[in-house]
Amino acid sequence: MEDWREIEAVWDGEKAFEGRSQAGLKVTLGAPEGFSPMEMLLISLAGCTGLDVSSILVKMRQPLKEMKMRVRGLRREEHPRIYTQIEVEYLFVGAGLDPKAIEQAIALSEERYCSVSGMLREAAAIHSSYSIQTESAATVL
Amino acid sequence: MEDWREIEAVWDGEKAFEGRSQAGLKVTLGAPEGFSPMEMLLISLAGCTGLDVSSILVKMRQPLKEMKMRVRGLRREEHPRIYTQIEVEYLFVGAGLDPKAIEQAIALSEERYCSVSGMLREAAAIHSSYSIQTESAATVL
């Protein structure tokens, strides 16, 4: 069924807005101490596909111990300064993780489930890559 | 000049991710107490166009005292559950605000400056509307 999502945003009188979810969560966008809206777009994408991929891997009983993502977007020079390319890097940590399961989970999210990805790919080319570590010692992407 | 934006996201081991900006700001997405990624997409849009519109009105020396937005998105039924329609409502509070200046500011943001809007409109029809109040007594949209 179709359904509506709704948020509110309130100006602080200077250079920031406070975003408010239906559940009452708050987050600041703008200067001097908030997220930039275009950063927040990448965070929305990371959350969307990350939540998909981690939950699919858990359902597949993959031994996932840690997971981290880095998402980069290339803003074009002309207005509006949209991202023309987006790179999603996944890092998975766990002994015995199956690369085939990981590739399947990423594909399911990016091609079928992730709504944020489904919207952004209309404007930008999205590329993804992943790496697997068996130990959590160096979980740096 | 083109430039890259980058964020990170770290899995909490259950059903949430922590998004991290380059400046070190943090925000939680997922269950049980985070923003949903599709909500965050609407907050990104509100922040983007809200920051544009408020700063343009200030530059135009419009007597803007308060500003609030409500953004709604209609998710389609099939996967990926993208928004097919997005409605942006602006509420401006101030005595002597000029509707022509407001319409010009909204148009400049939506057509030229707002990068989030520039991306999302490739996937969804975005409609906007506004109202003006002279008093802040009832700043409810």
HADDOCK unambig.tbl for C-alpha pairs under 7 A between the chains (distance, minus, plus):
assign (segid A and resid 1 and name CA) (segid B and resid 77 and name CA) 4.78 0.50 0.50
assign (segid A and resid 2 and name CA) (segid B and resid 74 and name CA) 6.57 0.50 0.50
assign (segid A and resid 2 and name CA) (segid B and resid 75 and name CA) 5.36 0.50 0.50
assign (segid A and resid 2 and name CA) (segid B and resid 76 and name CA) 4.70 0.50 0.50
assign (segid A and resid 2 and name CA) (segid B and resid 77 and name CA) 4.86 0.50 0.50
assign (segid A and resid 3 and name CA) (segid B and resid 74 and name CA) 5.55 0.50 0.50
assign (segid A and resid 3 and name CA) (segid B and resid 75 and name CA) 5.37 0.50 0.50
assign (segid A and resid 4 and name CA) (segid B and resid 72 and name CA) 6.38 0.50 0.50
assign (segid A and resid 4 and name CA) (segid B and resid 73 and name CA) 5.39 0.50 0.50
assign (segid A and resid 4 and name CA) (segid B and resid 74 and name CA) 4.44 0.50 0.50
assign (segid A and resid 4 and name CA) (segid B and resid 75 and name CA) 6.15 0.50 0.50
assign (segid A and resid 5 and name CA) (segid B and resid 39 and name CA) 6.69 0.50 0.50
assign (segid A and resid 5 and name CA) (segid B and resid 72 and name CA) 5.49 0.50 0.50
assign (segid A and resid 5 and name CA) (segid B and resid 73 and name CA) 5.25 0.50 0.50
assign (segid A and resid 5 and name CA) (segid B and resid 74 and name CA) 6.54 0.50 0.50
assign (segid A and resid 6 and name CA) (segid B and resid 71 and name CA) 5.66 0.50 0.50
assign (segid A and resid 6 and name CA) (segid B and resid 72 and name CA) 4.28 0.50 0.50
assign (segid A and resid 6 and name CA) (segid B and resid 73 and name CA) 6.47 0.50 0.50
assign (segid A and resid 7 and name CA) (segid B and resid 39 and name CA) 6.74 0.50 0.50
assign (segid A and resid 7 and name CA) (segid B and resid 42 and name CA) 6.69 0.50 0.50
assign (segid A and resid 7 and name CA) (segid B and resid 43 and name CA) 6.55 0.50 0.50
assign (segid A and resid 7 and name CA) (segid B and resid 70 and name CA) 5.89 0.50 0.50
assign (segid A and resid 7 and name CA) (segid B and resid 71 and name CA) 5.47 0.50 0.50
assign (segid A and resid 7 and name CA) (segid B and resid 72 and name CA) 6.57 0.50 0.50
assign (segid A and resid 8 and name CA) (segid B and resid 69 and name CA) 5.52 0.50 0.50
assign (segid A and resid 8 and name CA) (segid B and resid 70 and name CA) 4.44 0.50 0.50
assign (segid A and resid 8 and name CA) (segid B and resid 71 and name CA) 6.26 0.50 0.50
assign (segid A and resid 9 and name CA) (segid B and resid 46 and name CA) 6.36 0.50 0.50
assign (segid A and resid 9 and name CA) (segid B and resid 68 and name CA) 5.74 0.50 0.50
assign (segid A and resid 9 and name CA) (segid B and resid 69 and name CA) 5.07 0.50 0.50
assign (segid A and resid 9 and name CA) (segid B and resid 70 and name CA) 6.46 0.50 0.50
assign (segid A and resid 10 and name CA) (segid B and resid 67 and name CA) 6.22 0.50 0.50
assign (segid A and resid 10 and name CA) (segid B and resid 68 and name CA) 4.47 0.50 0.50
assign (segid A and resid 10 and name CA) (segid B and resid 69 and name CA) 6.39 0.50 0.50
assign (segid A and resid 11 and name CA) (segid B and resid 66 and name CA) 6.66 0.50 0.50
assign (segid A and resid 11 and name CA) (segid B and resid 67 and name CA) 5.35 0.50 0.50
assign (segid A and resid 11 and name CA) (segid B and resid 68 and name CA) 6.06 0.50 0.50
assign (segid A and resid 13 and name CA) (segid B and resid 66 and name CA) 6.54 0.50 0.50
assign (segid A and resid 15 and name CA) (segid B and resid 51 and name CA) 6.63 0.50 0.50
assign (segid A and resid 16 and name CA) (segid B and resid 51 and name CA) 6.74 0.50 0.50
assign (segid A and resid 17 and name CA) (segid B and resid 47 and name CA) 6.01 0.50 0.50
assign (segid A and resid 19 and name CA) (segid B and resid 43 and name CA) 5.67 0.50 0.50
assign (segid A and resid 21 and name CA) (segid B and resid 39 and name CA) 6.91 0.50 0.50
assign (segid A and resid 29 and name CA) (segid B and resid 47 and name CA) 5.92 0.50 0.50
assign (segid A and resid 37 and name CA) (segid B and resid 44 and name CA) 4.67 0.50 0.50
assign (segid A and resid 37 and name CA) (segid B and resid 45 and name CA) 6.98 0.50 0.50
assign (segid A and resid 37 and name CA) (segid B and resid 47 and name CA) 5.80 0.50 0.50
assign (segid A and resid 37 and name CA) (segid B and resid 48 and name CA) 5.33 0.50 0.50
assign (segid A and resid 38 and name CA) (segid B and resid 44 and name CA) 6.95 0.50 0.50
assign (segid A and resid 38 and name CA) (segid B and resid 116 and name CA) 6.52 0.50 0.50
assign (segid A and resid 39 and name CA) (segid B and resid 5 and name CA) 6.69 0.50 0.50
assign (segid A and resid 39 and name CA) (segid B and resid 7 and name CA) 6.73 0.50 0.50
assign (segid A and resid 39 and name CA) (segid B and resid 21 and name CA) 6.91 0.50 0.50
assign (segid A and resid 40 and name CA) (segid B and resid 44 and name CA) 5.74 0.50 0.50
assign (segid A and resid 41 and name CA) (segid B and resid 41 and name CA) 6.00 0.50 0.50
assign (segid A and resid 41 and name CA) (segid B and resid 44 and name CA) 5.96 0.50 0.50
assign (segid A and resid 42 and name CA) (segid B and resid 7 and name CA) 6.69 0.50 0.50
assign (segid A and resid 43 and name CA) (segid B and resid 7 and name CA) 6.55 0.50 0.50
assign (segid A and resid 43 and name CA) (segid B and resid 19 and name CA) 5.66 0.50 0.50
assign (segid A and resid 44 and name CA) (segid B and resid 37 and name CA) 4.66 0.50 0.50
assign (segid A and resid 44 and name CA) (segid B and resid 38 and name CA) 6.97 0.50 0.50
assign (segid A and resid 44 and name CA) (segid B and resid 40 and name CA) 5.75 0.50 0.50
assign (segid A and resid 44 and name CA) (segid B and resid 41 and name CA) 5.97 0.50 0.50
assign (segid A and resid 45 and name CA) (segid B and resid 37 and name CA) 6.97 0.50 0.50
assign (segid A and resid 46 and name CA) (segid B and resid 9 and name CA) 6.35 0.50 0.50
assign (segid A and resid 47 and name CA) (segid B and resid 17 and name CA) 6.01 0.50 0.50
assign (segid A and resid 47 and name CA) (segid B and resid 29 and name CA) 5.91 0.50 0.50
assign (segid A and resid 47 and name CA) (segid B and resid 37 and name CA) 5.79 0.50 0.50
assign (segid A and resid 48 and name CA) (segid B and resid 37 and name CA) 5.33 0.50 0.50
assign (segid A and resid 51 and name CA) (segid B and resid 15 and name CA) 6.63 0.50 0.50
assign (segid A and resid 51 and name CA) (segid B and resid 16 and name CA) 6.75 0.50 0.50
assign (segid A and resid 66 and name CA) (segid B and resid 11 and name CA) 6.64 0.50 0.50
assign (segid A and resid 66 and name CA) (segid B and resid 13 and name CA) 6.55 0.50 0.50
assign (segid A and resid 67 and name CA) (segid B and resid 10 and name CA) 6.22 0.50 0.50
assign (segid A and resid 67 and name CA) (segid B and resid 11 and name CA) 5.34 0.50 0.50
assign (segid A and resid 68 and name CA) (segid B and resid 9 and name CA) 5.75 0.50 0.50
assign (segid A and resid 68 and name CA) (segid B and resid 10 and name CA) 4.46 0.50 0.50
assign (segid A and resid 68 and name CA) (segid B and resid 11 and name CA) 6.04 0.50 0.50
assign (segid A and resid 69 and name CA) (segid B and resid 8 and name CA) 5.53 0.50 0.50
assign (segid A and resid 69 and name CA) (segid B and resid 9 and name CA) 5.07 0.50 0.50
assign (segid A and resid 69 and name CA) (segid B and resid 10 and name CA) 6.38 0.50 0.50
assign (segid A and resid 70 and name CA) (segid B and resid 7 and name CA) 5.88 0.50 0.50
assign (segid A and resid 70 and name CA) (segid B and resid 8 and name CA) 4.44 0.50 0.50
assign (segid A and resid 70 and name CA) (segid B and resid 9 and name CA) 6.46 0.50 0.50
assign (segid A and resid 71 and name CA) (segid B and resid 6 and name CA) 5.66 0.50 0.50
assign (segid A and resid 71 and name CA) (segid B and resid 7 and name CA) 5.48 0.50 0.50
assign (segid A and resid 71 and name CA) (segid B and resid 8 and name CA) 6.26 0.50 0.50
assign (segid A and resid 72 and name CA) (segid B and resid 4 and name CA) 6.37 0.50 0.50
assign (segid A and resid 72 and name CA) (segid B and resid 5 and name CA) 5.49 0.50 0.50
assign (segid A and resid 72 and name CA) (segid B and resid 6 and name CA) 4.28 0.50 0.50
assign (segid A and resid 72 and name CA) (segid B and resid 7 and name CA) 6.57 0.50 0.50
assign (segid A and resid 73 and name CA) (segid B and resid 4 and name CA) 5.39 0.50 0.50
assign (segid A and resid 73 and name CA) (segid B and resid 5 and name CA) 5.25 0.50 0.50
assign (segid A and resid 73 and name CA) (segid B and resid 6 and name CA) 6.48 0.50 0.50
assign (segid A and resid 74 and name CA) (segid B and resid 2 and name CA) 6.57 0.50 0.50
assign (segid A and resid 74 and name CA) (segid B and resid 3 and name CA) 5.55 0.50 0.50
assign (segid A and resid 74 and name CA) (segid B and resid 4 and name CA) 4.44 0.50 0.50
assign (segid A and resid 74 and name CA) (segid B and resid 5 and name CA) 6.55 0.50 0.50
assign (segid A and resid 75 and name CA) (segid B and resid 2 and name CA) 5.36 0.50 0.50
assign (segid A and resid 75 and name CA) (segid B and resid 3 and name CA) 5.38 0.50 0.50
assign (segid A and resid 75 and name CA) (segid B and resid 4 and name CA) 6.14 0.50 0.50
assign (segid A and resid 76 and name CA) (segid B and resid 2 and name CA) 4.70 0.50 0.50
assign (segid A and resid 77 and name CA) (segid B and resid 1 and name CA) 4.77 0.50 0.50
assign (segid A and resid 77 and name CA) (segid B and resid 2 and name CA) 4.85 0.50 0.50
assign (segid A and resid 79 and name CA) (segid B and resid 112 and name CA) 5.75 0.50 0.50
assign (segid A and resid 79 and name CA) (segid B and resid 113 and name CA) 5.70 0.50 0.50
assign (segid A and resid 80 and name CA) (segid B and resid 112 and name CA) 5.28 0.50 0.50
assign (segid A and resid 80 and name CA) (segid B and resid 113 and name CA) 4.80 0.50 0.50
assign (segid A and resid 80 and name CA) (segid B and resid 114 and name CA) 5.77 0.50 0.50
assign (segid A and resid 80 and name CA) (segid B and resid 115 and name CA) 4.74 0.50 0.50
assign (segid A and resid 80 and name CA) (segid B and resid 118 and name CA) 5.97 0.50 0.50
assign (segid A and resid 81 and name CA) (segid B and resid 115 and name CA) 5.03 0.50 0.50
assign (segid A and resid 82 and name CA) (segid B and resid 115 and name CA) 4.78 0.50 0.50
assign (segid A and resid 82 and name CA) (segid B and resid 116 and name CA) 6.87 0.50 0.50
assign (segid A and resid 82 and name CA) (segid B and resid 118 and name CA) 6.31 0.50 0.50
assign (segid A and resid 82 and name CA) (segid B and resid 119 and name CA) 6.09 0.50 0.50
assign (segid A and resid 112 and name CA) (segid B and resid 79 and name CA) 5.75 0.50 0.50
assign (segid A and resid 112 and name CA) (segid B and resid 80 and name CA) 5.29 0.50 0.50
assign (segid A and resid 113 and name CA) (segid B and resid 79 and name CA) 5.70 0.50 0.50
assign (segid A and resid 113 and name CA) (segid B and resid 80 and name CA) 4.82 0.50 0.50
assign (segid A and resid 114 and name CA) (segid B and resid 80 and name CA) 5.79 0.50 0.50
assign (segid A and resid 115 and name CA) (segid B and resid 80 and name CA) 4.75 0.50 0.50
assign (segid A and resid 115 and name CA) (segid B and resid 81 and name CA) 5.03 0.50 0.50
assign (segid A and resid 115 and name CA) (segid B and resid 82 and name CA) 4.78 0.50 0.50
assign (segid A and resid 116 and name CA) (segid B and resid 38 and name CA) 6.53 0.50 0.50
assign (segid A and resid 116 and name CA) (segid B and resid 82 and name CA) 6.88 0.50 0.50
assign (segid A and resid 118 and name CA) (segid B and resid 80 and name CA) 5.97 0.50 0.50
assign (segid A and resid 118 and name CA) (segid B and resid 82 and name CA) 6.31 0.50 0.50
assign (segid A and resid 119 and name CA) (segid B and resid 82 and name CA) 6.08 0.50 0.50
assign (segid A and resid 119 and name CA) (segid B and resid 120 and name CA) 6.41 0.50 0.50
assign (segid A and resid 119 and name CA) (segid B and resid 123 and name CA) 5.44 0.50 0.50
assign (segid A and resid 120 and name CA) (segid B and resid 119 and name CA) 6.42 0.50 0.50
assign (segid A and resid 120 and name CA) (segid B and resid 120 and name CA) 6.74 0.50 0.50
assign (segid A and resid 122 and name CA) (segid B and resid 122 and name CA) 5.66 0.50 0.50
assign (segid A and resid 122 and name CA) (segid B and resid 123 and name CA) 6.07 0.50 0.50
assign (segid A and resid 123 and name CA) (segid B and resid 119 and name CA) 5.44 0.50 0.50
assign (segid A and resid 123 and name CA) (segid B and resid 122 and name CA) 6.06 0.50 0.50
